[in-house]
Amino acid sequence: MIQNRWFARLKQVSDRYGQSPAFRLLHTSGLLNSGKMGAAGDPPLALRRVIDKGLRPNDAGHHVTYLEVYEPDVAADQMQLVLRYGASLFD
């Protein structure tokens, strides 16, 4: 029940602010679900594609100032170059 309310609230926030340049939430982990992120079997490429998509400027030319990444992707050694790449885009 609580999980359903949490997803409902997340959907409500996403619908309202999804085009906002403020934030983006990744929907899964590249390490655990690279296929759902468009690069089956290649987690670093999956995360890279999602970072690029998440930081793509909106119609007004603004990009997000916050991108939340799942913990398995942050902790995995194979993802560190991609994470550094993503962080460099905020400089």
WOHUKA-V679915 format. One record per residue. N is the residue number from 1. RES is the residue in one small letter. PSI is psi in radians with two decimals (none if undefined). D_FIRST is the distance of its C-alpha to the first C-alpha in Angstrom with 2 decimals. Layout:
n:N res:RES psi:PSI d_first:D_FIRST
n:N res:RES psi:PSI d_first:D_FIRST
//
This chain:
n:1 res:m psi:-0.83 d_first:0.00
n:2 res:i psi:-0.72 d_first:3.80
n:3 res:q psi:-0.73 d_first:5.42
n:4 res:n psi:-0.69 d_first:5.19
n:5 res:r psi:-0.67 d_first:6.40
n:6 res:w psi:-0.80 d_first:8.68
n:7 res:f psi:-0.65 d_first:10.06
n:8 res:a psi:-0.74 d_first:10.61
n:9 res:r psi:-0.74 d_first:12.41
n:10 res:l psi:-0.74 d_first:14.27
n:11 res:k psi:-0.74 d_first:15.39
n:12 res:q psi:-0.78 d_first:16.56
n:13 res:v psi:-0.76 d_first:18.50
n:14 res:s psi:-0.75 d_first:19.88
n:15 res:d psi:-0.66 d_first:21.04
n:16 res:r psi:-0.72 d_first:22.70
n:17 res:y psi:0.13 d_first:24.19
n:18 res:g psi:-0.52 d_first:24.32
n:19 res:q psi:0.03 d_first:28.07
n:20 res:s psi:2.55 d_first:28.61
n:21 res:p psi:0.16 d_first:30.86
n:22 res:a psi:-0.82 d_first:28.77
n:23 res:f psi:2.84 d_first:26.23
n:24 res:r psi:2.52 d_first:24.74
n:25 res:l psi:2.24 d_first:21.87
n:26 res:l psi:2.54 d_first:22.58
n:27 res:h psi:-0.16 d_first:20.01
n:28 res:t psi:3.14 d_first:20.93
n:29 res:s psi:2.34 d_first:23.58
n:30 res:g psi:-0.61 d_first:27.08
n:31 res:l psi:-0.69 d_first:27.90
n:32 res:l psi:-0.44 d_first:25.12
n:33 res:n psi:0.91 d_first:24.91
n:34 res:s psi:-0.53 d_first:28.28
n:35 res:g psi:-0.66 d_first:28.46
n:36 res:k psi:-0.28 d_first:25.48
n:37 res:m psi:0.15 d_first:27.40
n:38 res:g psi:0.21 d_first:30.60
n:39 res:a psi:1.20 d_first:32.66
n:40 res:a psi:2.25 d_first:31.89
n:41 res:g psi:-0.01 d_first:33.46
n:42 res:d psi:1.33 d_first:34.39
n:43 res:p psi:-0.74 d_first:31.67
n:44 res:p psi:-0.70 d_first:34.01
n:45 res:l psi:-0.69 d_first:34.91
n:46 res:a psi:-0.83 d_first:31.29
n:47 res:l psi:-0.70 d_first:30.50
n:48 res:r psi:-0.78 d_first:33.79
n:49 res:r psi:-0.71 d_first:33.03
n:50 res:v psi:-0.67 d_first:29.65
n:51 res:i psi:-0.81 d_first:31.31
n:52 res:d psi:-0.75 d_first:34.09
n:53 res:k psi:-0.74 d_first:31.80
n:54 res:g psi:-0.50 d_first:29.63
n:55 res:l psi:0.09 d_first:32.82
n:56 res:r psi:2.30 d_first:34.54
n:57 res:p psi:2.58 d_first:35.78
n:58 res:n psi:-3.03 d_first:34.36
n:59 res:d psi:-0.44 d_first:36.76
n:60 res:a psi:0.01 d_first:38.05
n:61 res:g psi:0.11 d_first:38.94
n:62 res:h psi:2.62 d_first:36.39
n:63 res:h psi:2.94 d_first:34.17
n:64 res:v psi:2.74 d_first:31.11
n:65 res:t psi:0.01 d_first:31.73
n:66 res:y psi:2.24 d_first:28.65
n:67 res:l psi:2.01 d_first:27.28
n:68 res:e psi:2.24 d_first:24.45
n:69 res:v psi:2.46 d_first:25.05
n:70 res:y psi:2.54 d_first:22.92
n:71 res:e psi:-0.75 d_first:24.22
n:72 res:p psi:-0.58 d_first:25.62
n:73 res:d psi:-0.60 d_first:27.78
n:74 res:v psi:-0.65 d_first:29.00
n:75 res:a psi:-0.39 d_first:29.94
n:76 res:a psi:2.26 d_first:31.68
n:77 res:d psi:-0.69 d_first:35.45
n:78 res:q psi:-0.20 d_first:35.77
n:79 res:m psi:-0.10 d_first:33.74
n:80 res:q psi:-0.70 d_first:35.82
n:81 res:l psi:-0.69 d_first:38.36
n:82 res:v psi:-0.71 d_first:35.76
n:83 res:l psi:-0.69 d_first:34.01
n:84 res:r psi:-0.70 d_first:37.42
n:85 res:y psi:-0.87 d_first:38.13
n:86 res:g psi:-0.75 d_first:34.95
n:87 res:a psi:-0.61 d_first:35.77
n:88 res:s psi:-0.39 d_first:39.29
n:89 res:l psi:-0.26 d_first:38.10
n:90 res:f psi:-0.12 d_first:37.03
n:91 res:d psi:none d_first:40.54
//
